[in-house]
Amino acid sequence: MKYLIIFFSAFLLTACKKDKETVQNPTSKDSLNLVKDSAKTGTASGKVLVDIIPFPKEIKECSCYFARNKADFEAEKYIYADDAGKTAYMKLDGKRMAMNLISSSDMEVDEELTKEIESDQYKISVKGKKIKSEEALLFEGTLTIEKPDGTVETIPIYGECGC
């Protein structure tokens, strides 16, 4: 019985010492790594989050509207729309924005489309080439978004302009 008590005491003493080492070891690494989802915030990876918008109710007549590609365009998943005159609409970093068009090319005359848009937080440039002329003019190109911190995001676009 005496040996059993000594053996049991030694066992407990060793087990408790091991637990303390595991808990107090500052060099041990936790296997759980949390990764922030950049798609939800838009800024975790230094990128601008560009969301899909419904066609703006404010636009009544002539307009330009673009999606990321032809499939998204046909599915009406627009990322940009403007009233072909004064105001451009986008959803950037989770906020729907109405921004001033600074300049826009004459789409009827030119084979290339250019638009410059500015707000307090973004400078946006739209460039495209005419790929089809019918009632509405189809364009393919790029949309470039620049933030004051120097972040630049360039997205391919596909869409149309017309009345």
C-alpha positions as protocol buffer text, in pm:
chain_id: "A"
residue {
  index: 1
  type: MET
  ca { x: 0 y: 0 z: 0 }
}
residue {
  index: 2
  type: LYS
  ca { x: 287 y: 231 z: 84 }
}
residue {
  index: 3
  type: TYR
  ca { x: 435 y: 179 z: -264 }
}
residue {
  index: 4
  type: LEU
  ca { x: 101 y: 249 z: -424 }
}
residue {
  index: 5
  type: ILE
  ca { x: 74 y: 586 z: -251 }
}
residue {
  index: 6
  type: ILE
  ca { x: 430 y: 680 z: -352 }
}
residue {
  index: 7
  type: PHE
  ca { x: 369 y: 573 z: -710 }
}
residue {
  index: 8
  type: PHE
  ca { x: 39 y: 761 z: -728 }
}
residue {
  index: 9
  type: SER
  ca { x: 193 y: 1078 z: -576 }
}
residue {
  index: 10
  type: ALA
  ca { x: 482 y: 1066 z: -826 }
}
residue {
  index: 11
  type: PHE
  ca { x: 236 y: 1021 z: -1111 }
}
residue {
  index: 12
  type: LEU
  ca { x: 27 y: 1323 z: -1004 }
}
residue {
  index: 13
  type: LEU
  ca { x: 334 y: 1537 z: -950 }
}
residue {
  index: 14
  type: THR
  ca { x: 461 y: 1458 z: -1301 }
}
residue {
  index: 15
  type: ALA
  ca { x: 120 y: 1516 z: -1462 }
}
residue {
  index: 16
  type: CYS
  ca { x: 73 y: 1854 z: -1294 }
}
residue {
  index: 17
  type: LYS
  ca { x: 422 y: 1967 z: -1394 }
}
residue {
  index: 18
  type: LYS
  ca { x: 353 y: 1883 z: -1759 }
}
residue {
  index: 19
  type: ASP
  ca { x: 31 y: 2089 z: -1762 }
}
residue {
  index: 20
  type: LYS
  ca { x: 212 y: 2390 z: -1618 }
}
residue {
  index: 21
  type: GLU
  ca { x: 481 y: 2370 z: -1887 }
}
residue {
  index: 22
  type: THR
  ca { x: 222 y: 2354 z: -2162 }
}
residue {
  index: 23
  type: VAL
  ca { x: 28 y: 2652 z: -2032 }
}
residue {
  index: 24
  type: GLN
  ca { x: 326 y: 2870 z: -1945 }
}
residue {
  index: 25
  type: ASN
  ca { x: 549 y: 2800 z: -2247 }
}
residue {
  index: 26
  type: PRO
  ca { x: 575 y: 3133 z: -2430 }
}
residue {
  index: 27
  type: THR
  ca { x: 732 y: 2978 z: -2739 }
}
residue {
  index: 28
  type: SER
  ca { x: 444 y: 2743 z: -2813 }
}
residue {
  index: 29
  type: LYS
  ca { x: 227 y: 2854 z: -3104 }
}
residue {
  index: 30
  type: ASP
  ca { x: -147 y: 2846 z: -3124 }
}
residue {
  index: 31
  type: SER
  ca { x: -271 y: 2646 z: -3420 }
}
residue {
  index: 32
  type: LEU
  ca { x: -573 y: 2874 z: -3463 }
}
residue {
  index: 33
  type: ASN
  ca { x: -507 y: 3150 z: -3713 }
}
residue {
  index: 34
  type: LEU
  ca { x: -780 y: 3404 z: -3780 }
}
residue {
  index: 35
  type: VAL
  ca { x: -785 y: 3551 z: -4127 }
}
residue {
  index: 36
  type: LYS
  ca { x: -988 y: 3864 z: -4195 }
}
residue {
  index: 37
  type: ASP
  ca { x: -1213 y: 3832 z: -4500 }
}
residue {
  index: 38
  type: SER
  ca { x: -1113 y: 4114 z: -4737 }
}
residue {
  index: 39
  type: ALA
  ca { x: -1422 y: 4062 z: -4952 }
}
residue {
  index: 40
  type: LYS
  ca { x: -1639 y: 4191 z: -4670 }
}
residue {
  index: 41
  type: THR
  ca { x: -1442 y: 4503 z: -4582 }
}
residue {
  index: 42
  type: GLY
  ca { x: -1271 y: 4587 z: -4907 }
}
residue {
  index: 43
  type: THR
  ca { x: -976 y: 4743 z: -4733 }
}
residue {
  index: 44
  type: ALA
  ca { x: -804 y: 4454 z: -4556 }
}
residue {
  index: 45
  type: SER
  ca { x: -598 y: 4371 z: -4863 }
}
residue {
  index: 46
  type: GLY
  ca { x: -560 y: 4735 z: -4971 }
}
residue {
  index: 47
  type: LYS
  ca { x: -821 y: 4695 z: -5242 }
}
residue {
  index: 48
  type: VAL
  ca { x: -1140 y: 4883 z: -5312 }
}
residue {
  index: 49
  type: LEU
  ca { x: -1455 y: 4674 z: -5276 }
}
residue {
  index: 50
  type: VAL
  ca { x: -1679 y: 4731 z: -5579 }
}
residue {
  index: 51
  type: ASP
  ca { x: -2031 y: 4596 z: -5527 }
}
residue {
  index: 52
  type: ILE
  ca { x: -2316 y: 4530 z: -5767 }
}
residue {
  index: 53
  type: ILE
  ca { x: -2584 y: 4799 z: -5778 }
}
residue {
  index: 54
  type: PRO
  ca { x: -2940 y: 4794 z: -5907 }
}
residue {
  index: 55
  type: PHE
  ca { x: -3001 y: 5032 z: -6196 }
}
residue {
  index: 56
  type: PRO
  ca { x: -3038 y: 5375 z: -6027 }
}
residue {
  index: 57
  type: LYS
  ca { x: -3396 y: 5511 z: -6011 }
}
residue {
  index: 58
  type: GLU
  ca { x: -3253 y: 5862 z: -6048 }
}
residue {
  index: 59
  type: ILE
  ca { x: -3161 y: 5793 z: -6413 }
}
residue {
  index: 60
  type: LYS
  ca { x: -3462 y: 5867 z: -6634 }
}
residue {
  index: 61
  type: GLU
  ca { x: -3331 y: 5895 z: -6991 }
}
residue {
  index: 62
  type: CYS
  ca { x: -2985 y: 5858 z: -7149 }
}
residue {
  index: 63
  type: SER
  ca { x: -2734 y: 5651 z: -6954 }
}
residue {
  index: 64
  type: CYS
  ca { x: -2422 y: 5441 z: -6952 }
}
residue {
  index: 65
  type: TYR
  ca { x: -2405 y: 5128 z: -6738 }
}
residue {
  index: 66
  type: PHE
  ca { x: -2138 y: 4864 z: -6702 }
}
residue {
  index: 67
  type: ALA
  ca { x: -2079 y: 4524 z: -6544 }
}
residue {
  index: 68
  type: ARG
  ca { x: -1754 y: 4329 z: -6496 }
}
residue {
  index: 69
  type: ASN
  ca { x: -1814 y: 4116 z: -6807 }
}
residue {
  index: 70
  type: LYS
  ca { x: -2074 y: 4022 z: -7070 }
}
residue {
  index: 71
  type: ALA
  ca { x: -2233 y: 3748 z: -6854 }
}
residue {
  index: 72
  type: ASP
  ca { x: -2278 y: 3986 z: -6558 }
}
residue {
  index: 73
  type: PHE
  ca { x: -2411 y: 4254 z: -6794 }
}
residue {
  index: 74
  type: GLU
  ca { x: -2674 y: 4018 z: -6933 }
}
residue {
  index: 75
  type: ALA
  ca { x: -2765 y: 3921 z: -6574 }
}
residue {
  index: 76
  type: GLU
  ca { x: -2799 y: 4295 z: -6490 }
}
residue {
  index: 77
  type: LYS
  ca { x: -2519 y: 4283 z: -6230 }
}
residue {
  index: 78
  type: TYR
  ca { x: -2404 y: 4641 z: -6284 }
}
residue {
  index: 79
  type: ILE
  ca { x: -2111 y: 4796 z: -6097 }
}
residue {
  index: 80
  type: TYR
  ca { x: -2137 y: 5142 z: -6258 }
}
residue {
  index: 81
  type: ALA
  ca { x: -2412 y: 5362 z: -6403 }
}
residue {
  index: 82
  type: ASP
  ca { x: -2431 y: 5728 z: -6503 }
}
residue {
  index: 83
  type: ASP
  ca { x: -2692 y: 5961 z: -6646 }
}
residue {
  index: 84
  type: ALA
  ca { x: -2471 y: 6046 z: -6947 }
}
residue {
  index: 85
  type: GLY
  ca { x: -2427 y: 6396 z: -6814 }
}
residue {
  index: 86
  type: LYS
  ca { x: -2369 y: 6492 z: -6452 }
}
residue {
  index: 87
  type: THR
  ca { x: -2384 y: 6202 z: -6205 }
}
residue {
  index: 88
  type: ALA
  ca { x: -2224 y: 5856 z: -6177 }
}
residue {
  index: 89
  type: TYR
  ca { x: -2346 y: 5587 z: -5937 }
}
residue {
  index: 90
  type: MET
  ca { x: -2140 y: 5309 z: -5776 }
}
residue {
  index: 91
  type: LYS
  ca { x: -2121 y: 5111 z: -5452 }
}
residue {
  index: 92
  type: LEU
  ca { x: -1765 y: 5136 z: -5319 }
}
residue {
  index: 93
  type: ASP
  ca { x: -1637 y: 4987 z: -4994 }
}
residue {
  index: 94
  type: GLY
  ca { x: -1997 y: 4913 z: -4891 }
}
residue {
  index: 95
  type: LYS
  ca { x: -2137 y: 5262 z: -4956 }
}
residue {
  index: 96
  type: ARG
  ca { x: -2368 y: 5360 z: -5243 }
}
residue {
  index: 97
  type: MET
  ca { x: -2231 y: 5679 z: -5393 }
}
residue {
  index: 98
  type: ALA
  ca { x: -2354 y: 5945 z: -5632 }
}
residue {
  index: 99
  type: MET
  ca { x: -2047 y: 6123 z: -5774 }
}
residue {
  index: 100
  type: ASN
  ca { x: -1988 y: 6412 z: -6010 }
}
residue {
  index: 101
  type: LEU
  ca { x: -1886 y: 6342 z: -6368 }
}
residue {
  index: 102
  type: ILE
  ca { x: -1593 y: 6576 z: -6440 }
}
residue {
  index: 103
  type: SER
  ca { x: -1562 y: 6495 z: -6811 }
}
residue {
  index: 104
  type: SER
  ca { x: -1708 y: 6257 z: -7065 }
}
residue {
  index: 105
  type: SER
  ca { x: -1633 y: 6193 z: -7433 }
}
residue {
  index: 106
  type: ASP
  ca { x: -1899 y: 6221 z: -7704 }
}
residue {
  index: 107
  type: MET
  ca { x: -1999 y: 5859 z: -7753 }
}
residue {
  index: 108
  type: GLU
  ca { x: -2178 y: 5919 z: -8084 }
}
residue {
  index: 109
  type: VAL
  ca { x: -1866 y: 6057 z: -8254 }
}
residue {
  index: 110
  type: ASP
  ca { x: -1576 y: 5883 z: -8085 }
}
residue {
  index: 111
  type: GLU
  ca { x: -1481 y: 5515 z: -8113 }
}
residue {
  index: 112
  type: GLU
  ca { x: -1343 y: 5542 z: -7760 }
}
residue {
  index: 113
  type: LEU
  ca { x: -1525 y: 5623 z: -7440 }
}
residue {
  index: 114
  type: THR
  ca { x: -1360 y: 5821 z: -7162 }
}
residue {
  index: 115
  type: LYS
  ca { x: -1513 y: 5945 z: -6837 }
}
residue {
  index: 116
  type: GLU
  ca { x: -1358 y: 6108 z: -6532 }
}
residue {
  index: 117
  type: ILE
  ca { x: -1540 y: 6101 z: -6199 }
}
residue {
  index: 118
  type: GLU
  ca { x: -1436 y: 6249 z: -5865 }
}
residue {
  index: 119
  type: SER
  ca { x: -1555 y: 6246 z: -5507 }
}
residue {
  index: 120
  type: ASP
  ca { x: -1387 y: 6326 z: -5176 }
}
residue {
  index: 121
  type: GLN
  ca { x: -1270 y: 5966 z: -5141 }
}
residue {
  index: 122
  type: TYR
  ca { x: -1220 y: 5841 z: -5499 }
}
residue {
  index: 123
  type: LYS
  ca { x: -1097 y: 5939 z: -5841 }
}
residue {
  index: 124
  type: ILE
  ca { x: -1245 y: 5716 z: -6111 }
}
residue {
  index: 125
  type: SER
  ca { x: -1152 y: 5680 z: -6476 }
}
residue {
  index: 126
  type: VAL
  ca { x: -1361 y: 5486 z: -6730 }
}
residue {
  index: 127
  type: LYS
  ca { x: -1202 y: 5395 z: -7063 }
}
residue {
  index: 128
  type: GLY
  ca { x: -1359 y: 5181 z: -7330 }
}
residue {
  index: 129
  type: LYS
  ca { x: -1366 y: 5095 z: -7700 }
}
residue {
  index: 130
  type: LYS
  ca { x: -1684 y: 5074 z: -7899 }
}
residue {
  index: 131
  type: ILE
  ca { x: -1749 y: 4712 z: -7999 }
}
residue {
  index: 132
  type: LYS
  ca { x: -2097 y: 4747 z: -8149 }
}
residue {
  index: 133
  type: SER
  ca { x: -2319 y: 5031 z: -8272 }
}
residue {
  index: 134
  type: GLU
  ca { x: -2694 y: 4985 z: -8283 }
}
residue {
  index: 135
  type: GLU
  ca { x: -2964 y: 5167 z: -8086 }
}
residue {
  index: 136
  type: ALA
  ca { x: -2730 y: 5150 z: -7790 }
}
residue {
  index: 137
  type: LEU
  ca { x: -2351 y: 5154 z: -7815 }
}
residue {
  index: 138
  type: LEU
  ca { x: -2167 y: 4857 z: -7661 }
}
residue {
  index: 139
  type: PHE
  ca { x: -1829 y: 4912 z: -7499 }
}
residue {
  index: 140
  type: GLU
  ca { x: -1549 y: 4703 z: -7346 }
}
residue {
  index: 141
  type: GLY
  ca { x: -1278 y: 4862 z: -7136 }
}
residue {
  index: 142
  type: THR
  ca { x: -1153 y: 4929 z: -6787 }
}
residue {
  index: 143
  type: LEU
  ca { x: -1267 y: 5117 z: -6480 }
}
residue {
  index: 144
  type: THR
  ca { x: -984 y: 5247 z: -6260 }
}
residue {
  index: 145
  type: ILE
  ca { x: -1046 y: 5361 z: -5903 }
}
residue {
  index: 146
  type: GLU
  ca { x: -785 y: 5558 z: -5710 }
}
residue {
  index: 147
  type: LYS
  ca { x: -800 y: 5641 z: -5339 }
}
residue {
  index: 148
  type: PRO
  ca { x: -613 y: 5927 z: -5169 }
}
residue {
  index: 149
  type: ASP
  ca { x: -388 y: 5672 z: -4991 }
}
residue {
  index: 150
  type: GLY
  ca { x: -252 y: 5562 z: -5330 }
}
residue {
  index: 151
  type: THR
  ca { x: -459 y: 5241 z: -5360 }
}
residue {
  index: 152
  type: VAL
  ca { x: -545 y: 5176 z: -5726 }
}
residue {
  index: 153
  type: GLU
  ca { x: -796 y: 4916 z: -5845 }
}
residue {
  index: 154
  type: THR
  ca { x: -850 y: 4842 z: -6217 }
}
residue {
  index: 155
  type: ILE
  ca { x: -1152 y: 4637 z: -6321 }
}
residue {
  index: 156
  type: PRO
  ca { x: -1250 y: 4516 z: -6669 }
}
residue {
  index: 157
  type: ILE
  ca { x: -1593 y: 4642 z: -6776 }
}
residue {
  index: 158
  type: TYR
  ca { x: -1855 y: 4559 z: -7039 }
}
residue {
  index: 159
  type: GLY
  ca { x: -2168 y: 4763 z: -7099 }
}
residue {
  index: 160
  type: GLU
  ca { x: -2365 y: 5009 z: -7304 }
}
residue {
  index: 161
  type: CYS
  ca { x: -2451 y: 5370 z: -7345 }
}
residue {
  index: 162
  type: GLY
  ca { x: -2770 y: 5494 z: -7503 }
}
residue {
  index: 163
  type: CYS
  ca { x: -3103 y: 5670 z: -7473 }
}
